């Protein structure tokens, strides 16, 4: 089993490519056990089901955990400091390929190695972040998929206006240390939509549970709405949801796990 075929298998599992084919099971069994480093930008409790689906799809493609592949996992819980430390650990173990999620995690790995193949998911702006040279031809040792466009910032605000038509002010909450472009990637479309909807836009950077609590309390006092984004906030989902409910702040979230927790 060639290394390139193995990396294609990982990329296929991420993109759910049903047409991807590998060699026969007998050839795979004869191959050595490959090692996949896994570095996720959120918590296992929030996105573990996605990783489980990834493992299941790899098995369907012929790569079975414990037989011909082994995973070494790390979960950062949205902490950028953990991303750097875990990236160093994984690179030191020299896996065959690394699967990762989030902009902050991919950035940490990008800084740590230029040789080990990396397949990313849930990265909003891989070109702007400097991970790849371009979408058709990424180049280098990094490839993957982008899951969301910058224009979605405005769409989130439009949806918020539909469920809370009376709002006159709305905040875009993000962690500037982990959000694409420090938060600017989505902010332009958010602010443009705010102008057309008659809403005052507010950029609201936060870095801790205490800052989240304070920010949402202020929105409640102003009868303002909330749009949130970044894996950091996904890792702090309990704080965001409970604070928004306690202060009667209408909110829209970018991930399904928020809605399931309400």
Secondary structure, DSSP 8 states (H G I E B T S, - for coil): --HHHHHHHHHHHHHT-TT-----HHHHHHS--EEEEEEESS-HHHHHHHHHHHHHHHHHTT--BTTTEEEEEEE-TT-HHHHHHHHHHHHHTT-SEEEEESHHHHHHHHHH-SSSEEEEES-S-TTTTTS-S-SS---TTEEE-----TTHHHHHHHHHHHH-TT-SEEEEEE-TTTSGGGGHHHHHHHHHHHHHHT-EEEEEE--SHHHHHHHHHHHHHTT-EEEE-SHHHHTTHHHHHHHHHHTT--EE-SSHHHHHH-
